[in-house]
Amino acid sequence: MQSSTKVIPKFDKFKFLDVAVISGLVIVSILIRTVNMLAFPQSVNEFDPWYLFYNALLIAQSGGNWYAVPPDVHGWFPWGYFIELGNTIGLPWLVSLFSLPFYGQFGSNAVYTVAVLSDILLDGLGVVAAFLAIDVITENRIGAYIAAAIVAVSPSLTYKNLLGGLPKTSWGGVFVLFSIYFVTLAIKRKNPLYGIPAGIMIFLANITWGGYTYIDLSLAISAFLLVLLNKNDEITAKTLTILAVTSAFLTSLAPNNIGFMSGLAHGLSLLVIPLFLYIELYIRQIIPKEILDSKNILIGAAIVFILALGILGLAALGKSPIPSRYYAIVNPFYQFSVPIDRTVAEYIPQPVTAMIQDFGISLFLSIIGMYFVITRRAQLPGLWLLILGVASIYGTSEQPYLFNYTAYIVAALAGLGVAEIANRFAESKSRGIRIAPLIMLGIIGVSLLADAGISMEISYEPTAIYNAATSFLTTNYAWISALDWINHNTPKNAFILSWWDYGYWIEVVGNRSVIDENNTLNGTQIKLMAEMFLNNESFAVNVLESDFHLYPYGSPNYTIPVYIVAYDAVTQYISSSGQSVWFIGYPTNFPGEFIGYTTSLGDIAKAMGAMTIIAGYNMYSYVNFTYVNETATTLAEAGQTQLASIVANSLPMAWTPKAYNSLIVNMFIEGVQALNQGPVQAPFSISLSQLSSALGGNATLINPSGILPNVVLPYFRPVYISLYPVTAEPAVGGEAIVYIIVVVYQFVEPNVILPLIIQENGTTINT
C-alpha cells in the first residue's frame, strides 16, 4: 500500500490582513462619497459629466461600437462636433460596455444608472491601486495602508468623485498607479511580460483621461534619470518595450486623434523611450573604459542638443512643441493672455494654502517620499512616481483642474515616505526611537480622521442640476423644470442660446442644439454670446440675422426657432404692510437679515465679470466701481465694517447705464415684471439714510423712486419662466423670499404675441 502526502496550503495571515484592511478602506471610501444619497436625489453631476453620459448613450445606441458613433449635431450650432475626435470617448465607451447587458431591457436608463454609479467602482479601484503600487515598491504594508487610506478619505478626491461625477482625470490617475504596480512587478520578478498589463493600463489612462503627453513625457524623463543614475538594465528596457508596444497597439484601435499615428505625443513615439535605454546599454558595452565615467554627461548633452534642434525646428515652422494647455502650466503668464482661461476657475493658479487644504498632511509626506525615491528607490517605477509627483503638484498649483488626478500621485508618494520612515525606525535598536513610528502614525491618523470629516461634509450636497448650480444645500428644481420644458415644448430643430456653462445641460437634457458648450473648443462663439448679452437687443438681432442667418418667428425668412436662456437668483421683499417688490439677485448677507443689498450667483455676475473679459470690454463700463468703493470706504471709516462689507460684495449689481441697456439685465427685469407679483426695484436704490431709518424701525426697504420702468423687448419675448424658492428669511420691515429663476425668451418679430408659461414651485400658471 502506497502512502500519500496531503499538501496543505500555508495560511498567510498578512495577506488576510491586507484583504481585511483594504476592503475596509474601500467601504469607507464608498460610504464617504455616497453620503448625499441619504439626503438628495441622484443624477449625473456638474456640467461636463452630462456630455460624457451623452457620449456613452450614443455609443450604447451603436452597440458599443465606438467607430459607429454619429457626430454630435447639437453642439456648437451650426457646426456640430464629431465626438470621436476627442479623448472624451474613452470613459463613455467603458460606461457603455458595462451598460450593454442591460441596455436591451432598460435602454437609456441602463446607461444613466451605470454613469451615476460608476464612481463607486472608481472609489474602490483607487484605494486598491494606491495600496498595490506602494506595497510592491517598498514591500512595507504600513506605507501601503497609509497611501490607500489617504485615497479613501481625501477631500480633494471627494469634490469630483461623488456619484455621477465621471471624473476623467481620476480614472487616469488610478490606471497610472496600476501601471506603476505592474512595471515594478516586472523588474522585481525579472519578468518583462508584466509590461503587457502595464501597457493596458496606460492605454486605459490615455483613452479615459487623454493626458498621454503628460504620461509619456514623465516616463521619458524618468528613463533619462535612470540612465544618469546608472540604474538602467535590460529587464527595464524589455519591460518598457513590451509596455510601449502594447499601449501603442491598443491605442491605435481608438478612433481618430488619439490613435496610433496621431502625432508625436503618442503611438510610435512611446517606443523612443525603451529605444533610448537599449542605446545606453549598447554604448555602455562598446565605449572605452577610460571614458565610461563621462558617458552620462555625453548622453545628456546629446539629448539636450537633439531637443534644442527639435524645438528650433518646430519654432521655424510656427508650431509650439508643447500643447497650449501644458504650455500654460510651464508658463503661468500665458493663460492671462487667453481671455477665456482668465475666467475659468479651474485654470486660475491657486495659493499654497489652497494646496494644503486640498491635500492635507499627504502633501508634506509626499515631499519626504520624493527624497527617499532619490536616495533609496531610484529604479524606474520610483523615478516615474517622482516625476509624476513633481509635475502634478506644480501643475495643480497653476491649473487646479488637475487636483483630483494629483491626489492619487500625492497619496502614493506619501505612503512611500511613511514606508521608508518606518523602515528607518525599524532598523534602529534604540527603544526610544522605536516609539517614534507610533507617534508618527498617531499624528497621521488624526489628520486622516479630520480629512474624513471634511470629505463627508463635502459629500453632503445635492448634484448641481438638483440645486440649480448654487451653493445652497437644498434641492431646487428651477433648472430641471426649464430643461424639461425645453425638451417637450420647443421644436426639435430649435436653436438655444445661453452662457456656455449650461450648454451641456441644454444639449443633453433639453435635447436641443446650442450655440456653445461647457468647453473652450470654439472661443469665437463663446465671445459672440458674451457680446450678445452685454449689448442691447438690436446687437443680438443683428448677430442672429447676419452671422447665423436666422430670423425671428413671424418673419418671411423664418426657418429655425431661436430661444435664449438665462438664470440667476431673485428676491421678493414683502413689507409688513403687505407691499411687494422684487430685487434682482439674492441678499448679499444671506442668510442674514435682508437690508436691500443683493448680489448675483448666476448670469448677472458672469456678465459683469467673465463676459466682459471674454468680450474684451471694459468692466468699468458696466459696473460702478467708484461708487461702491467710495461708499464702502465711508462706511468702514465710520466704524460700520459689516455694512461696508455688504456694500462691497454687492458690486455685480452696481449697474451703469450701459449695463441697464444690456440684453442680459433687461431679460431679468422683464422676466420678473412678467410675474405680475410686484414691481422691480433697482439695486443700490436704498440710500444710507433710508437704510438707517429702516433699521430703526421707521420705514421699509421700498423706495418708490427706485422702481424700474416696465421693460418690453420687442424681438425677444418671454415664453417660459421657472421660479423655485430657496428659502424665506427676515428682512428689515418685512420678509424676503429668495428664488432661483430661469427665463426662456423666444426670438420673434415685434408685436408677435406668445403665451407665457410660469412654473412657480411646481405649479404651472398660463398667462
Beta strands, then each sheet from edge to edge (+ up, - down):
strand 1: 495-497
strand 2: 513-514
strand 3: 562-575
strand 4: 580-584
strand 5: 586-587
strand 6: 598-599
strand 7: 716-731
strand 8: 734-747
strand 9: 757-760
strand 10: 763-766
sheet 1: 2+ 1+ 3+ 4-
sheet 2: 2+ 1+ 3+ 8- 7+ 9+ 10-
sheet 3: 5+ 6-
end
